[in-house]
């Protein structure tokens, strides 16, 4: 009976921690607290030095649960990554996630060697443990702050955060092996092991993703089982790669990437299920890591750990970022922000449990130092992410509005997706008066009544519209149902119109606008595509000193017309009369001739 009672107590405590953790996300969103920090504190309060007085020191269970949780989180990261986001950012992101991690580990290792008085390999292990960044923490904080980063910066951070974990994990495991084996572990075997991990991990991941997509499309499973198959397959792919001595974390990320970029049955329910699964994995892993912490032990290593954290934030990460991004033409402000966003998270604390399992000398040093570094990183960097994004000018002036969309799975159907939208005031669909020819409206719910497409006509304010559309075009359909501001922009009435194919350098020379050198050769359409993640909307703005470019027309996700608004009315009046030479510079000789003829007419 005592065993049953104890089991029930554990179930009650675990469920209560889960409920508290879920509601703590509301606190994190409201006050900007990093979610990982909140979960860690909950675990610490429940631990042996906190009010909960719960003693937990099972590193093996933590490693097993942490591995499965990280596999699911990385699979979800790959599932949501679009290959289109790799365009122009894959090379710098991979440099950061490989060379950048190694440089960071090496620099921090030197400081750990001095401050902790550790042998060189053990000091380098400290650097490897804290070398990777936490994608979940970064993007939760950015979303909570209502920010959207410029396309290139956001894509680099997303890809780097999702791909640097396997590199840090591999470095840590190799160093643990070297330390445990002493002089009997030749260096060339490490290089061979790295190659094997990368090749096998990549091969198993791609094959697993393709196989999972084929299974989902081949078998008509009962409703609700598709997400379970996906999550079970993700952990299976991770375990298979790990048993084959490949990188399980790389394999599971690539499997998610392959699956997320292929037409797959029930993809809407799979993604939705992974939302909840990823949250649960983060919560469980962070709380378990918090339970492992003994604050009295952390205090023993506080001073050197704080020194390592400060060096990592101020020197280590910035040096690695500058070395990796400078060859790719990133501006100083962009590199400064990428440096500052190097949050450390659960992976670092998770890696710090490996030396304990392997019986490495001074194992408690790694865990307590890693915990302190993560804590300082979350407090110092986590609360300043949104401020830093605005300070360095890498945040979009107007974050993209997202449409509220509800996806409904169509059994056995891959060519079309059924989606539903609430029609809110300001939605472009209300003023456009038509739908794309590739989208077919099925029914409309209006004032509690269900109407066919013929009965309803075009959607009206307050409707729920259900439409069929090809999966690859649903994002374009979203733009028609984005709730915005209906009020007309008075500025546009006096704005000078320019076609989307006009080069910014020509407008800059004519009006004296402060355009960045790397943007002078961009057309207006290219500029808005870059700034607004290739999803510009009517009304989007880009500021150039005392002037503003405002989108006036969009066709097929490309800006076709923009208005230039000058703040100085006198200057506006003077610049409003374009000379023939100015027109020729903007439009080219043939179009300029047509424009002069049009003006005479």
N, C-alpha and C positions, 0 to 999 in steps of 0.2 A: 504493500500500500504506500510505503514511503516513496518508492520509485515512481509510482503513478502520480502522487502528489507533487513530487519534484518536477516531473515532466510537465504537469499542468502549470506549475509556477513559471517554468521556462517559456512555455507557449504564451502565457499571459504577458510576461515581460517582453518577449520578442514582438508580439502584436502591438503592445503599448508603445514600444520604441518606434515601430513602423508608423503608427498613427501620429505620434509626436513629430517624427521626421517629415511626414507629408505636410503637416500644418506649418512646420518651420520654414517650408519653402515660401509661404506667404510672407513671413517676416523677412526672409532674405530679399524677396522682390520689393517689399515696401521700403526697406531701409538700406538696400544695396549691399547687404552682407553676403560674402561669398558662400554659396550653398555648402561647399565642402567644409568650410570652417564651422558652419552651424551643425552639421552632422558629426564632425569630430568632437565638438564640445558636448553634444548629447552623449556620445560614447564615453567621453572622459567623466562626465557626471555620473554615469551608470557604473563606472569602473571602481576598482578597489580603493582609490584615493578620493572618490567622490561620494555623494550622498547614497548612491546605489549600493556601494560596498560589494560589487560583484567582481570576483577574482577570475580573470580570464588571461591565460598565457599560452594558448594552444597555437603555436606558429604554423604547425603543419595544416591544421584546419583553416587557418587564415590564408595560407598560400593556396590551398585547393579552392576555397570559395572565391578568393581574389582572382585566381586564374580564370575560373568560369565567368565571373562577372566582367572582367576585362575583355574576354573573348566576345561576350554579347555586346558590350559597349563598342568595341572596335568594329564588329559586324554591322551594328547600327550606323556607325560613322561612314563605313563604305557604302551602305545601302542608300544613304541620303546624299552622297557626293555625286555630282554630275560630271561626266567626262569633259563637258564643254567648259567647266571651270578650270580645267588643266591648261587651257590654251594660254600660252604666254607666261604661265606661273609655275609650271611643273618643275622646270630646271632650278629656279631659285629656291623653291620649297624643298626639293630633294636635297639640294646643297645644305640647307639649314638642318634638315632632319638627319643627315649623315655626317658631313664634315663639321657642321655647327655643333652637333652633340659631342663629337670627339674633341673639338677645340675647347668647348665648355668644360668637359670632364677633365681634360689635361690641366687647364688653368686652375680650376677649383682644387684639383689634386695637389698642385704645388702649395696652395694656401693651407690645405688640410695637413700636408706634410709638416709645415712650420707650426701651425697652431695646435695640432693634436699630437705631434711627436710620434707619428706612425711610420712604419716602413713604406718605401715608395709605392709598392703594389697596393697596399691597404689604403694609402692616401688616395691613390687613383680610383680605387673602388668607391670611396666617399664621393668623388667627383662624378662618377658614372651613375651612382644612385640618384643624384639630384640633377642630372643633365637634361631630362625630358620635361616637356611642358604638358599642361592638362587642358585638353580641348574642351571638355565639358564645362569646366569652371570658367574659361575665357568666354565662351559664347553664351552661357547663361547670364553672365554679368553684362555683356553687351546688349543682350535682348532686354534684360531688366532695366537697363538705362535708356531704352528707347533709341538705340543708335544703330546705324548701318554704316559699315566702313566702305571706303572706296574699293572698287572691284578688285584691283590688283593686291592691295594690302590684305583685304579680307580673305581672298583665295589663298594667298601664301600662308597666312596664319592657319587657315582651316586644314590645308594639305599637310603643312609641317606638323601641326598638333596631332593629326591622325596617323602620321607615318614615322614619327620619331620614337614612339614607344618601343617598337621592335628593336631599333638600334640600341637604345639604352638598356633594354632587357638583355640583349646579346652581350654587350660589353660587360654588364654586371656578372652574368653567368660565367663568361670566360675568365674574368678576373678572380671570381670565387674559386674556379677550378685551378687557376695558376697558384693562388695562395694556398689552397688545400694540398696541392701536389708538390709544392716547393720547387726544387730544381729538376724534377722529373717530368716536367710538362713543357716540351720545346715550343718556342714561339711560332715556328712554321706550322705546327699543328693548329694553332689558333686561327691562322689565316685560312687553312683548309676547312676548319670547322665553320668559320664565318661564311665561306663560299657555299658550303653544303647547306647551312641554315637558310641562306637567301634563295638558292636555286630550288631546293625542295619545298620551302615555304611558298614561293611564288607559283611553282608548278601545281602543288596540291590545292592552293587557294583558287587559282583560275579554273582548274578541272572541277573542283568542288562547286564553284559558283555555276558553271555551265551545267553540271549534273543536277544541281538543285533546281535550276530553272526548268530543265527538261522534265524532272519529276513533277513539279507543280503544274506544268502545262499538260502532262500526259494523263495524270490520274485525277478523276473528279471526286475529290474527298468530301466528306460531309462538312457542312458549314462550320467554320470555327477551327478546323484542324490544320488549315494551311499555315497560319502563324506558328502553331506548335511544331509543325514539320520544319519550318524555316529555322526556328531557334534551336531545335534539337540537332538539325544538320550543321548549324554554325558551331556548336560545341563539339560535334563529331569531327568536323574538319580541323578544328583546333587540336583535338586530341590525336587525330591521325598524323598530322604534321609533327606534333611534338614527339610521338612514339617513333616516327621515322627519322628523328633527330634533325628535323627542319624547324623553321620558325613558325610556331603555331599562331603567334599574334599577327605576323605578316600574312599568313595563309587566310586567316579568318577575315582580315580587313579586305583583302583582294576578292574573296568570295562574295562579300557584301557589295563590293564595287561592281562586280560582274552582274550580280542579280539585280541591282538597282538600275542598271543601264540596259536591261533587256525587257522585251514585252513579256510579262509574267501574269498568270492568272492570280486573282485575289491580292494583287500588290497593295491595294488600298488597306485591306484588313491587316496585312502583314506589317506595313509601316505603322499603322495605328497601334497594333499590339506591341510593337517594339518601343513605342513611346513609353508605355507603362513598364515594360520589362527593363528598359535602360534606367528609368528612375529607380525601380526597385533594386537593381544591381548596384547603382551608386549608393543608395541609402544603406543597404546591407554592408557593403564593403567599407564605407566610411565609418559606420558605427562600430564595426568589428575592429578597424584600425584604431579608433578612439579608445575602445576597451583595452587594447594591448598597452596603451600608454600608461606609464606610472610617472605622474608629475614630479615626484621627489627625485626620480632618476634623471628626468629631463633637466632639472635644475643643475645637476652635477656638471653637465656639459654645456650649460647655457652660454657662457662667455665665448668659447671658441666657436660654437655653433652660430652665434649671432655674427661673429666676424666673418664666417664663411658665407652666411646669408647676405650680408652687406656687400662683400666682394662679388658674389654671384650677380646681384642686382645691378651694381654700379659698374663693374669691370668685366666679369666673365661673359655674361650674356651679350652686352653691347659689342665687345671685341669680336665674338663669333659672328654676330649679325652683320657687322660692318665688313668683315672679311668675305662672307658668303654672298651678300647682296650687292656690294659695290660693282662687281663686273656686269650687273644686269640693269644698271641705270636707275636705281631707286634713289629718290631724293633724300637729303639728310633727315627731313622731318619724318618720312616714311620709315627709314631705318631706325630712327630714335623711338618711334612708337612700337615697331616690331620688337625692339630690344626691351621696352618696358612691359610688354604683354607676355613676357616669359614666365607665366605663373607656374609654380610647382604644385603638384597635387597628389592624388591617391597613388599613382604609379610609383612615385619616389618612396613613399612609405611602404608600399607593397614590396618593392625591390629590396628594401632594407631588412625584410624578414628572411631573405634567402641566405645571408651569411649565418644566421642563427640555425637554420635547418641544416646547413652544411658543416656546422661545427667550426667555423672560422674563428681564430682568436679575436678578442675584443669585439664580439658580435654586437653587444649592446651599444657600442659607440655608433655604429651605422644607423641603427633605428632611432636613437634619441637625437642625433644630429640631424637626420633627415626630417624628423617630426618638427624640430625647431625651425629648420629652413623653410619647410612648407608653411608653417604657421606665420612666420614673418612675411613670406611672399604673399600670402593671401591677405594679410592685414594691410601691408604697405601698398602692394600693387593692385590687389583686388578692389579696394575701395576707391582707387584713383583712375580706373580704366576709362570711364566715360569722360572725366575731366581731361585726361591726357589725350584722348581722341580728338577732342575739340581744340585743345591747346596746340597740338601738332598739325591740325588741319587735315586729318585723314578721315573724318566722319562726313557723311553726306549732309548737306545743309537741310535737306528734307528727306528723312528716311522713307523708303518705299512703303506705301500702304499695301497691306496684304488683304486679299479677298477672303471672306469666310466661305469655305467650300466644304461640302460634305460628299465624300466618295462612297458609292454603292457598288459592290461587286456584282458583276454579271457572270454567272457560272458558265464556263466554257467559252467565254468571249474575250478575244485579245485585240480585235480591231477597233473596238469602241469601249468607252468608259462612260458610266452613268454618274453624273455629278449634279449636285443641287446647290443653289445659291439663294440666300436671302437678298432681296432687292431693296437696298437702302437709299435714302435721299442722297443725291449727288452721284449715284452710279452712272458711268458713261452710257450704259445700255439704255437709260431713260431718254437721253438726248440723241443717240445715234439713230434710233428708229429702225434698225435692222440688225440681223445676226449674221455672222460669217456663213458662207454656203456649206462649210464642212461641219457645222454644228446644227443639230436638229433638236428643237424643243419638243418634249413629249407631253408634259402636263404642267399646270400652274395651280398652286394652292392660293386662293384669293378670298379673304374674309371667311375662312373656314370651309369654303366650297372647293371641290376638285374640278378643274376645268381642263378640257383638252386644249391642245395648241391652237386649234381653229376657233374654239370658243373664247379663249383668253386674248388672242392677238398678241401684241408686244407686251412684255412684262411691265408692271406698274409698281409704284412705290408701295412697299409692304408685302409684296408677293413672295412666294417661294417658287423658283423656277427649276425644273428638272430637265436636263439636256443630255443628249448623246454627243460625244466628241471623240476623235482619235486621241489616245493617251499622250502622244507627243505634242499635241496642240492644246492640252488643257490649260497649261500656264498662260497661253495667249488668250484663252477664253476668260481666265481670271480677271484680266485687265478691264473687261467690260462691266464687272460687278464689284469693282473697288469703290467703297463708299468714300466720297471726297467732299469738297466744298463746292456747293452749287453757285456761290456768288460770283458774278462776272468780275474779271480782273480789269480794273479801270486802266491800269498801265498799258495793257495790250492795245488799247484803242489808239495810243500815240506811239507804239513801238514800231521800229523800222523792220520790215520783214526780210528775212534771208532764207534762201533754200538750204536744205540739209547738206548739200554737196559743196557749200562755200567753205574755203579753207580759213582756219582761224588766224593764220599769220596775216592774210590780206586784211581782215577786219581789224586786227591789232594795229597794223601800219596806218590804216585810214583813221581810226579813232583814238590811237594812242593807248590801247588797252594793255594792262600788264599780264600778258599771256606767258605761261611757263615755256622755256625753250623746247622741251620735248613734246609740247602740245601744238606748236606752231604749224606743223604739217598735217595735223588732224583736221578733218572736216567737222562741221557742226554735228552731223549725225554720229561720227566716230567719237566725238567728245562726250555726248550724252550716253552713248553705249558704254563707254569706259566708266563714266562716273556713276551710272545708275544700273550697273550689272546687266547691260543689254536689255533692260526692261523700262525704257523711258515712258513717261506718261505726260499727257497734256498738262501744262502748268509747272513741270519740273524746271528748276532754275539753277544757273551757274553764275556766280558773281565774279566779275573782273574789275576790281577797283571800284570806280564810280559807275559802272555799267553792269547790266544783268541781261543774260540770255535766257529767254523763257520759251519753252516748247509750245508751239501753237498747233501742230499737226503731226500725227504719227501714222505710218503705214507699214504693216508687216514688221513691227518692232523696230523701225528705223525712223528717226526724226526727218520729216520732209519739209517742215517750215518752223522757223524760230523767230521770235521778235527780240530786237535789241532795245533795251530801255536804258536811257542815260539819265542819271540823277540831276544833272545841271540842265535846266530848261533852256538857258541861252545857248549852251553848247549843243543841245539837241536841235535847236532851231537852225544853228549854223551848219551842223553836220547833216541835216536832213536833205540838203540839196547836193546830190552826188554829181560830180563832174563826169564827163565822158571817160577821162583817164581812170578815174576811180572805179567806174562801172567795169571797164575793161580789166582792171586788176582783179576785181572780184569774180567776174563771170567768164572771162576769156573773150577773145575777139568776136567769135560768131554769136555767142549769146548776148554780148554787149550790143552788137548791131541790131539784134532782134529787140532788145530792151529799148534802144533809142527809137526804133521804128514804132514800138508800142506807145512810147511817151508822146511821140509826135501825133499818133493817131488819137 
